[in-house]
Amino acid sequence: MIEKPRARRYPFAASIEMVEMESGTEVRCQTIDISVFGCRVNISPPWLTGSKVRLRIFHRGAVLSALGAVANVRLKGGMGVVFTKIEEKQQAVLEKWLTELRDVHERVSAKR
């Protein structure tokens, strides 16, 4: 069964730094998409489901810092990360990005 996302996901390519909290392993890779609840990350090999992570996403001069956990691993690559803790200022950064992505999506959809 394919799980339906809880919120609209938008394609979102940005640099991300993640640290797996238990081992201290740090990686730098790319996001695939983003939503209000989390993001999908292009990483190989993916980390174990449930792994707790500290992440920083870099996009257009802004940085989003949050805590998260690996929610799922995709057979075709990547893993889903759910945000578990975002400070208020960081939430504002995420909301700004999502508003911009929503506006672009609506403009593209309106042209069809």
Secondary structure, 3 states (H helix, E strand, C coil): CCCCCCCCCEECCCEEEEEECCCCCEEEEEEEEECCCEEEEECCCCCCCCCEEEEEEEECCEEEEEEEEEEEECCCCCEEEEEEECCHHHHHHHHHHHHHHHHHHHHHHHHC
